[in-house]
Amino acid sequence: MPRLLSLRIGKIQAFGPAGQPSAIVKLAVSGRVELSKFGLEGDEQADAQHHGGIDKALHHYPFEHYAAWTAELPEQAGLFQAGGFGENLSTLGMNENSVCLGDIFHIGSAHIQVSQGRKPCWKLNHRFGIADMARRVQDSGRTGWYYRVMNEGGIAPDDEFTLIERPHPNWPLARLISVIYHDIPDHKALTELAKLDVLAPSWREMAEKRLSSGRVEDWLRRLVTPKT
């Protein structure tokens, strides 16, 4: 049974190369935390345009991925531990191959639904001291994912995840990540994604724009650390 290994929240603080604000540093909590449709009580987001909101209420990163990062980048091994990617939920027993878009889980007294993958950004470069870390995360497929909250409730460390509904078993997150970042262009898959109501609206719009323009959006601003 997949279980929650660590439950984490963060506060806004100066973080980037020019002191840009961020709440990527998430610290573990020991007790039950209330979960609303906007996220965990006490958790903050500095950039409301790209973080937080109804379709990104919770960020999930599998703990098992840290072993792979340590093997690839041993010089940064001390940073590859729970919370390193700014996740709210660190788990054992779940990953992008076993979780599907639209999956609904019962955890604690809440119900949460998988809404989208993660678009890695330059803050990971700064976090790990590796100039192309965001690109590495995107290319690896080990991106993590987000949830929307279907029913509010309380969550505590060591709570178990129980899958209660899987409406789209043909859309594991690994496939979504592959279509968005690698299989370009896959018009059939993009057409399906654009109509997939469980997918966050911003991702459906991205699929629609690719279909209409025949082009992929520019990733450089997201992936490259700004100089100032």
Secondary structure, DSSP 8 states (H G I E B T S, - for coil): --EEEEEEE---EE-STT--EE----EE--S-EEEETTEETT---S-TTTS-SGGGSEEEEETTHHHHHHHH-GGGGGG-STTTT--SEEEES--TTT-BTT-EEEETTEEEEEEEE----THHHHHHT-TTHHHHHHHHT---EEEEEEE-EEE-TT-B-EEEE-S-TT-BHHHHHHHHHTS---HHHHHHHHT-TTS-HHHHHHHHHHHHHS-----HHHHS----
